[in-house]
Amino acid sequence: MPRKSVLDHLARLYGRSDDPWNHRTSPYEARKYAATLDTIGPGPFGNALEIGCGNGTLSRRLAPRCRRLTAMDVTPAAVEAARRHLADLPHVAVVHGMAPRDLPDGSFDLILLSEVLYFLTPDDISLLGHWLRGHAAGRIVAVNWTGPTDEELDGPRAVALLAGAIGQPATTDHADYRIDVF
């Protein structure tokens, strides 16, 4: 599970705003979401999981491609924001939990990890890899900022750790982020 300092940092950010990274209005985020959805493809996905859904902005764009979507986040205020944002979509469930400890049971034909891996510890990523090997029935898509973070890991190192656990991805590099498909 993420370190307490990470959890506290996320709680402070969401305590000040339900959109701390400007997901709803940022042109950068809009471009990244479009590239993510292009990579994911049109679906339909029978049972998808988004780990680290934040306020649900990307979840809302992903939902039409899914018959069932579970969106999960570790920050209670983010979960509440996502629930409000997605309330009119009965096939979307928003749950509070920490990856990898609280990941749901089931088989998922799409698992999305957008801007979440570098918040985890190396041990968490190893456990996540084990969980993914048992629950991924299709694509695993990881989107990560490639610049420096204030966390123990940066995006490229976090992806390398995940690749060590589940195999090498196909990578597409963008200006400030990368998309990896396992």
N, C-alpha and C positions, 0 to 999 in steps of 0.2 A: 504494500500500500504506500502511497506517497508519504514522504516525511511530514511530520507535524508542521514544520515551517511552511511547507508547500500548501498544506490544507488551510493554514491560517492566512497565508497570502491570498489564496483564491477566495476565501470567505470575506476578507477585507475588500477585495476588488468588487465582488458581487454585492457587498454591503453598500457600496457607493453608487452602483449603477447596475441595472439588469442587462447592460450591453457594454461591459468594460473594454472590449476590443473593437467596438463599433462594427460588429458583424452585420448589422442591418443596413448600415449606410456607407461603409468603406468600399471604394472602387477596387482596392487590392483584394479585399475579402470576396467581393462579387466575382472577380476574375478567377480567384482560387477555387471558389465553389463551382463555377462553370467548368473549369478544368477537371475538378474532382468528379463531377457528374458525367462529363464526357468520358473519363477513364472508366467509371463504374459501368456505364452503358445504360440502355433504356429499361432493362428488366423485362418482364416483371420478376421480382425476387419474392419467393414465397415467405421467407422468414429472415429478416435482416436485423442486424444489431449495430447500433452506433454507440461506441464507447467514448465518453467524453463529449456529450451533446451540447454542453453549455446552455445557452438560452433557447436552443431549438431552431435557430435560423437555418442551418444546413439541413436539419431534420425535416423541416417544412418542405424544402426543395427535393429531398430524397423520397419523402412519403409517397408521391404519386407512382413511383416505380416499384412499390412494395405492397404485397398483400397484407403483410404484418410487419411492423417495425417496432423494435424496442429501442428506446433512446435512454441512455444511462449517463448519469453524472455524479461526481463525488460531492459537489457543493450544493447544500440544500437550497440556497437562494437561486442557483442556476436551475435546479430541478423545478422549482415553483414557476420561474419565468418560462421554462420550456413547456410546462403543463398548460399555462395560460395561452401560450403561443400556438399550441397544437390541440387545444381542447375540442375543436370542431372536427377532428380526424379520429373517428372511432377505432380505426385499425392501428393507431399509434399508442403505445404505452410508454410513459416516461417514468423511470424508476431511479431511486437514489441508491447508490452503491459505489464501492471502491473496486477498481480492477487491480489485481486479478481476484481478490478475495471474494467479492460478491457477484461475480458474473453468473448469469442465469444458466440453467440447464437447457438443453435442447440442441438442435442442429440448425446451423445458420448458413444459408447460401450466399450471404454477403455479410461481412464484418468490416465496419469502417472505424478507423482510428485516426481522427483528424486532430492534429495539434495536441496530442495527449501523451505520446510515448515518452517524451523527455521529462515529464512530470513524475515518472515512475523511477524506482531504483533499478539497478541492474538485476537484483534478485527478483523483483516484481516482473521484469521483462522475461526472465527465464520461466517463472511460473505462468505468465501469460502465454508464452510459447507452448508450454505443456497443455494448457487449457485449449488453445487454438487447435492443436493437433487432434484433440478429442471432439471438438464442436464445430469446426469449420467444414462445411460441405460444399464450399464454393470459394469465391474470391475473398481475400483479405486485402483491404486497401488501406495503406498508411500514408497520411499527408503530414509533412513536417517542415517547419521553418528551418532553414539551413544556416542562419546566422547564430551569433552567440545568444545564449540564454542565461538567466540567473540561476539555473538549476544545475544539478550535478552532471547531467548529460545534455548534449546538444542533439539536434535532430539526426544528423548523420550517424553519430555514435549509437544513439538509441535504435535506429534501424539496423545497424550492423549487429547489435546484440540480438534483436529479434530474428534477423536472418540466420544467426548462429543456432537459433532454437528451431526454426521451421523451414529453412532453405532460402536460397537466393531469390530475390524479387526481380521483376522487370522494373526498371527505374526510368522515370521521366523527370529531367531537371527543368525547373522554371527559374525565373530571376531570383527569387528569395525563398523558394520552397521546392520540395521534391515530392513526387507521388510514386510510391512503391506498391506494386501489385504482386501478391504472393499467391 
